[in-house]
Amino acid sequence: MSLDPTDWNDYRKQAHKVLDDCIDHLENVQNNPWQPIDSQTKNDLAPKLPKSGASDHDIAELLTKTVLPTATGNIHPKFFGWVHGTGLTSGLMAEIVAATMNSNCGGRDHGATYMERCVIDWAREIFDFPEDASGLLTVGTSQASIIALACARSKLFGTDIRHKGVSDLPKVKAYCRTGTHSCISKALELMGHGSDCIVDIPTLGPSGSMDIGILKDAVQKDRSDGFLPLAVVGTAGSVNTGAFDDLDALADFCTEEDIWLHVDGAFGAWTKIAEAPWSELAKGIERSDSVAFDFHKWMSVQYDCGAVLVRDGDLHYNTFANRPAYLAKQAKGLGGGDLWFCDFGTDLSRGFRALKVWTAFQAHGLDAFSSAITENCKQAAYMAELVEHSDHLELAAPVVSNVCVFRVLNSENAFNSELVHKLQEDGACVFSTTTIDGKTLIRAAIVNHRTQMQDIESVINAVIEALEK
Ligand SMILES: *Cc1c(COP(=O)(O)O)cnc(C)c1O
């Protein structure tokens, strides 16, 4: 039995209706902030396993009336929580085509493979990686980090490790700035080294870089104690404060010591395409052995899409390639093609992520992203200015890129988080919170191409108004 419509005309009508409702939602995005989900909707979102289906009309209603209003709200211009990308109208079109094609992008000879290769080439160009570097689109930076650190391990121990496992290996250490994203510890846990192998290197202030002097001493001591350095993980854009490590200094040190330099550039790597002075923040990223970054954060591409670039493309291939007979490369036909992306990561079946990235660049052009990213940095600086001029608020760390952290003067920790919850629930704006030195901070990470300067004023005013009430 085919699952296709019996009445294509009706399907067409309903699908057009869904599209129109989605476009209405986007056009009126400023009226669609996150709102708490009521219990009726929670039930509607989790019905009993359906034994029989519904009409296209009912499905269209369900999608647009029940599901659409329950969004996270990160497409709203006053959303600054965590680091959530905003999405693109071009992405909506791309996703319709991707869903229609339903390509499996693990390999074989079809359009998606050429397009992913193109997108990786563009990323190589942006981050100044050499032509023989390899790359892969991933779920996000978390998956990209696992792939990158697995490559680092192949470099250190050889690709035999794939068969022999880790039990007989010497103990390794990985060096990260304090506050490095948790995806690095998860990667090391999965790889069997355990997150205890992470050596936390303090930073020069909350918005400063990793202290290289302490890093040098730690590596020297660990080496003399018989540990092997697996990698130094540099951060381009830290979660808490948007801080950057001095990547050139890390690259100098890693070259000297022959240690793999991985850069977590989830959002911050993209300052590379911003205007000066922000374009200087990620200087040296081009010297890293691997870099992980997201298209779904600051580049606004629809979820999910991250990427990894690995300088030594052969090593990357040899760390993951494994083609049993049923996947053997064919001389021609659909099973041909000289580049199969399943050879560069853990996933065989893969969605068509390249299309939404490719469409984003084609639709808007690099310059528009450069301006949007520059603008977000200016907005974070402006927010800091407003905070500093307020009698109620204090800035918690200098703003270096697009993250602004502050708190209410002379307040308890809980007061700050309650304020954030209230603003979210009112639909006024979304900040998230973090903790530095035991203090709860209100945090804005601005990666939002819809945000205008007046939104920055309006959210700080909303904070102050909520305080005065
Ligand atoms: C978001 C983020 C990650 C994790 O990336 P995902 O795409 O969510 O997997 C890692 N590092 C930093 C600095 C991040 O902001």
The ligand as a Gaussian input file, in Angstrom:
#p B3LYP/6-31G(d) Opt

LIG

0 1
 C       26.774000      25.360000      21.202000
 C       28.193000      25.148000      21.515000
 C       28.762000      23.884000      21.407000
 C       27.944000      22.679000      21.058000
 O       27.486000      22.782000      19.748000
 P       26.168000      22.027000      19.278000
 O       26.008000      22.500000      17.869000
 O       25.058000      22.503000      20.173000
 O       26.415000      20.581000      19.388000
 C       30.104000      23.759000      21.652000
 N       30.853000      24.819000      21.977000
 C       30.348000      26.064000      22.105000
 C       31.248000      27.190000      22.456000
 C       28.981000      26.270000      21.871000
 O       28.474000      27.497000      21.989000

